Amino acid sequence: MTQNSSLKKIHLEIAGYEVCPVPTGLFGLDGGAMFGTVPKVLWQKTNPADEQNRIQMEARGLLLKSKDRNILIDTGNGSDFVTKYGDKLGNKFAEIYAVDQNGPSLLSSIKKHGLNPEDITDVILTHLHFDHAGGATTEKNGALVPTFPKARYHLQRKNLETAQQANLRERASYYPANFQPLVDSGQLNLVDGDQKNYFPGISFKVSNGHTQGHQVVIVEDDQTALFYCGDVVPTSSHVRSAWVMGYDLNPLLLIQEKQALLERAQEKQTYLYFEHDPYCDIATVEKTLNDFAVKERFLLA
């Protein structure tokens, strides 16, 4: 699979929300880490690596526009500056992760959909790893503040606790600069466990295999569903049950959670939204004899 502009483009409206992709920029992660025990000879067919073994990744948020809300899900890597909390996204970070700062950004993508930061009413964070929550805060007048001044940010309480007391393995992924200003401002709303219709047509499903307190966001009505998978299914290549990341804290649990999610996707017309796939926005999934497979990939119009 390669970059394919010939993919079918579709427009989605689900549960009264217009579904809008929000690319925030390409970056790179080690292919071996992204595919765990899967041999490189297999994963490089769909995700070719550079000379440092990094595969290309997108940090793709999602905007849900309704009559009375503009809901953003995840915020990408964020911007390049140093704060009292340490590097937000410094030169060393950008070099290690091959951050492309010349493409679309969080704010330019939102503006493409006719919105400014003040128009965002809510931000749902799947979890606080830097590539998902980096854009949640920004610099203003020399201080670090929430990027979206009028928004409520929604996060699992367990994930905030995990970030605040990060274990040795995850310490490099949880940056206080990405979440402490949300706490300080009072804009962070903490959620406990699965939520049905947290907003009309929007539910949260907790997953603990990747990190503690990760939440998948499900948008659905009677006919159609969209699963914002976060790091449970980060790319379309990860639809296969055993294709999990070396970053996952509990890969066996992650496999179980992913299988349950993909089983649920068989109940109605369902699209999986991929946060990290640089080649497609969404896909439909079908059940095979012993596993799951991508049925069709799409770009969102």
C-alpha positions in Angstrom: 0.0 0.0 0.0 1.3 3.4 -0.9 0.0 7.0 -0.9 -3.0 6.8 -3.1 -4.9 9.9 -4.3 -7.2 7.6 -6.3 -8.9 6.3 -3.1 -12.7 6.9 -3.2 -13.7 10.1 -1.3 -16.8 10.0 0.7 -18.7 12.5 2.9 -20.1 11.3 6.2 -22.7 12.7 8.5 -23.5 10.6 11.5 -25.9 11.3 14.4 -26.2 14.9 13.3 -22.5 15.5 13.0 -20.5 16.4 9.9 -17.4 14.2 10.0 -14.3 16.3 9.2 -10.6 15.0 9.1 -8.1 17.2 10.8 -4.5 16.3 9.7 -2.0 17.9 12.0 1.3 16.8 10.3 3.4 13.9 9.3 6.1 12.4 11.6 8.0 9.2 11.8 8.3 6.3 14.3 10.4 3.2 14.3 8.7 0.5 12.2 9.7 -2.3 14.5 8.2 -0.5 17.5 5.0 0.2 15.5 4.6 -3.5 14.6 6.0 -5.3 17.6 6.7 -8.9 16.8 5.5 -8.7 13.2 8.5 -9.4 11.0 9.7 -6.4 8.9 9.5 -8.5 5.7 5.7 -8.3 6.3 5.0 -4.8 7.5 7.4 -3.0 5.1 5.1 -4.1 2.2 2.5 -1.6 3.4 4.5 0.8 5.5 8.0 1.3 4.0 10.7 2.5 6.3 13.4 5.2 5.8 17.1 4.6 6.3 16.6 5.0 10.1 13.8 2.4 10.1 11.1 5.0 10.7 7.8 4.6 8.9 5.7 7.6 8.0 2.8 8.5 10.3 0.0 11.0 10.4 -1.3 12.7 13.5 -4.9 13.0 12.4 -7.5 14.5 14.6 -11.3 14.5 13.9 -13.7 17.4 14.0 -17.4 16.7 14.6 -19.6 19.7 13.6 -23.2 19.9 14.7 -25.7 22.8 15.0 -24.5 23.6 18.5 -21.1 22.0 19.0 -17.7 21.8 17.4 -16.1 18.8 18.9 -12.4 18.0 18.3 -10.9 14.6 19.0 -7.2 14.6 19.7 -4.7 17.3 18.8 -1.5 15.9 17.3 2.1 16.7 18.2 1.8 20.4 18.8 4.2 23.2 18.2 7.9 24.0 18.6 8.8 26.1 21.7 10.3 25.7 25.1 8.2 26.3 28.3 8.6 26.2 32.0 7.5 22.6 31.8 10.4 21.8 29.4 10.6 21.3 25.7 7.2 21.4 24.0 8.6 20.1 20.7 12.2 21.0 20.5 14.7 20.5 17.7 16.0 17.2 19.1 12.4 15.9 19.3 11.7 17.0 15.7 14.8 15.3 14.5 14.2 12.0 16.3 10.6 11.8 15.2 11.1 13.2 11.7 8.5 15.8 12.3 7.3 17.5 9.1 6.6 21.1 10.1 5.9 22.3 6.5 2.6 20.5 6.0 -0.9 20.9 7.5 -1.1 21.9 11.1 -3.8 21.6 13.7 -5.0 25.2 13.4 -4.7 25.4 9.6 -6.8 22.2 9.3 -9.4 23.6 11.6 -9.5 26.9 9.6 -10.0 24.8 6.5 -13.4 23.8 8.0 -14.3 27.4 8.7 -13.4 27.5 12.4 -11.0 29.3 14.7 -9.7 28.1 18.1 -12.5 30.1 19.9 -15.1 28.1 18.0 -14.2 24.7 19.4 -16.6 23.8 22.2 -15.1 20.5 23.3 -11.9 18.5 22.9 -12.0 14.8 23.6 -8.5 13.3 24.3 -8.1 9.6 23.7 -5.0 9.8 26.0 -2.2 12.1 26.8 0.7 10.7 24.8 2.5 13.5 23.0 1.3 12.6 19.5 -2.3 12.8 20.6 -2.3 15.7 23.1 0.6 17.8 22.0 -1.7 20.4 20.4 -3.9 20.7 23.4 -1.8 23.5 24.8 0.0 26.5 23.1 2.1 29.5 24.0 0.4 32.9 24.5 2.1 36.0 25.8 5.0 33.9 27.2 2.7 31.4 29.0 1.4 28.0 28.2 -2.3 27.9 27.9 -5.1 25.7 26.5 -5.1 26.0 22.7 -8.9 26.2 22.6 -9.8 28.9 25.2 -13.6 28.3 25.3 -13.5 24.5 25.1 -14.0 21.8 27.8 -11.4 19.1 27.5 -12.6 15.5 28.2 -10.2 12.8 29.4 -10.4 9.6 31.4 -9.4 10.3 35.0 -7.2 7.2 35.0 -5.2 8.5 32.1 -4.4 11.8 33.8 -3.3 9.8 36.9 -1.1 7.6 34.6 0.4 10.7 33.0 1.1 12.4 36.3 2.9 9.3 37.6 4.3 7.9 34.4 6.1 4.6 34.6 9.6 4.3 33.3 8.5 2.9 30.0 6.0 5.7 29.2 7.8 8.6 30.7 9.1 9.8 27.3 5.5 9.9 26.0 3.8 11.9 28.7 4.8 15.6 28.8 3.4 17.8 31.6 3.5 20.7 29.1 0.6 19.0 27.3 -1.7 18.5 30.2 -0.8 20.6 33.3 -2.1 23.9 31.7 -5.5 22.1 31.2 -5.6 21.3 34.9 -4.4 24.7 36.0 -7.1 26.5 33.8 -10.0 24.4 35.1 -10.9 23.4 31.6 -10.2 19.7 32.1 -13.3 17.5 32.7 -12.4 14.1 34.0 -14.4 11.0 33.0 -14.6 7.7 34.8 -15.1 4.6 32.7 -17.2 3.8 29.6 -19.8 6.5 28.7 -22.9 6.0 26.7 -24.1 9.1 24.9 -21.7 11.4 26.7 -22.8 13.8 24.0 -25.8 12.9 21.8 -24.6 10.1 19.5 -21.1 10.0 21.0 -19.9 7.3 23.5 -16.5 6.4 25.0 -15.1 2.9 25.4 -12.2 2.5 27.7 -9.1 0.4 26.6 -6.2 -0.3 28.9 -4.0 -2.4 26.6 -2.0 0.4 25.0 -1.9 2.6 28.2 -4.1 3.0 31.2 -7.3 5.0 30.6 -7.2 5.2 26.8 -10.7 5.9 25.4 -12.0 5.0 21.9 -14.6 7.4 20.7 -17.7 6.0 19.0 -20.0 8.2 16.9 -23.2 6.4 15.9 -26.9 6.5 14.9 -29.3 3.8 14.0 -27.7 3.2 10.6 -24.0 4.1 10.8 -21.1 4.1 13.2 -17.6 5.6 13.2 -14.9 4.4 15.6 -12.1 6.8 16.4 -9.7 4.1 17.3 -6.8 6.1 18.7 -3.9 3.6 19.4 -6.1 0.5 19.6 -6.0 0.4 15.8 -3.6 3.1 14.9 -3.4 2.4 11.1 -5.3 0.3 8.7 -2.4 -2.2 8.7 -3.2 -2.9 12.4 -6.6 -4.3 11.7 -5.2 -7.8 11.9 -5.6 -9.1 15.5 -1.9 -9.9 16.2 -0.5 -6.8 14.6 0.0 -4.7 17.7 2.7 -2.2 18.7 5.8 -2.6 20.8 4.6 0.5 22.6 1.5 -1.3 23.9 1.9 -2.0 27.7 -0.3 -5.1 27.6 -0.4 -6.5 24.1 -2.5 -9.5 24.9 -5.2 -7.3 26.5 -4.9 -5.0 23.5 -5.6 -7.8 21.2 -8.7 -8.8 23.1 -9.9 -5.2 23.2 -9.3 -4.8 19.5 -11.1 -8.0 18.6 -14.1 -6.9 20.7 -14.2 -3.6 18.9 -14.0 -5.2 15.5 -16.7 -7.6 16.4 -18.9 -4.6 17.3 -18.0 -3.1 13.9 -19.9 -6.0 12.2 -23.3 -5.0 13.7 -24.0 -2.1 11.4 -22.3 0.0 8.7 -19.1 1.0 10.5 -16.1 3.0 9.5 -12.8 2.9 11.5 -11.1 6.2 11.7 -7.3 5.9 11.7 -5.3 8.5 13.6 -1.9 7.5 12.3 -2.4 6.1 8.8 -0.7 8.4 6.3 -2.5 6.7 3.4 -6.2 6.7 4.2 -8.6 8.4 6.7 -11.1 5.6 7.3 -11.9 2.0 6.2 -14.5 -0.6 6.5 -13.6 -4.0 8.0 -14.8 -7.5 7.4 -14.5 -10.7 9.4 -12.4 -13.4 7.8 -12.2 -17.1 8.8 -9.8 -16.5 11.7 -9.2 -12.8 11.8 -10.3 -9.4 10.5 -9.2 -7.6 7.3 -9.7 -4.2 5.6 -12.6 -4.3 3.2 -12.2 -0.9 1.6 -10.2 2.2 2.4 -11.5 5.8 1.9 -10.5 9.4 2.1 -13.0 11.8 3.7 -14.2 14.6 1.5 
